[in-house]
Amino acid sequence: MKFSIELTDQFLHVEFKNPVRMVSSAILNGGCQIADHFLNTKVDANFKGERTDFESPDITLKGIADSQNWEGNCVGMMTAALMSSFRRIRVEKQGVWIEVFVTSGVSNARRAGDEADYQFVNEKCQKIGTINILVTTNANLSDAGMVECIMMVAEAKAACLQDLKVLSPVSGLLATGTGTDSTAIACGTGPIVQYCGKHVLFGEMLAKTTYEAIYKSLSATK
């Protein structure tokens, strides 16, 4: 997998030389996608739309991609965190590499199970991410493995926030993330990796790299 990176005060853009398999919780083209681009853009915490009030965030993200003349499918996220929080950490073992990209802030830290801000099913809510993570790897992950990567990233994030003693303002307990985090996993066509959990080397590599990237990102914002 080869890609180029553009980082400005307003966004992180990753352009893949060849389309990649990606699974994500992104606002724009989330879910399972074949992606040519990844975008993580900075917006105000009270963002309501780029051109009109209450413009759908996916429309805003698509507008940014279109304005940059990026060809192909773009997966996009939003964050209220500063791009100065950006950190990237890479690890390689036995011909398999993992690189994690993070922007972060914990102004809306939450613990899983805290009382929700929106109490109606299907109620519209803001989905502006605060800890946004892109994982790239040359490994050819199974579909189940990609989902397992999402789980591993979430656990590593929770461990990092607990070690940093980040508290939820809702419950006062140790936070496990923020209310609007987003994660994307992009995999290559290299060595086949079926499993990505805590018993296998890939899972260990992913968790340690994710933890380090988040830790350094959050430490930079203090």
Salt bridges, closest charged atoms under 4 A:
GLU6 OE1 - HIS13 ND1 3.64
GLU55 OE2 - ARG51 NE 3.17
ASP66 OD2 - LYS62 NZ 2.92
GLU92 OE1 - ARG90 NH2 3.64
GLU99 OE2 - ARG88 NH2 2.73
GLU99 OE1 - ARG90 NH1 3.67
ASP117 OD2 - ARG110 NH2 3.34
ASP143 OD1 - ARG21 NH2 2.87
GLU155 OE1 - LYS198 NZ 3.08
ASP181 OD2 - LYS157 NZ 2.81
GLU204 OE2 - LYS208 NZ 2.99
GLU212 OE2 - LYS216 NZ 2.92
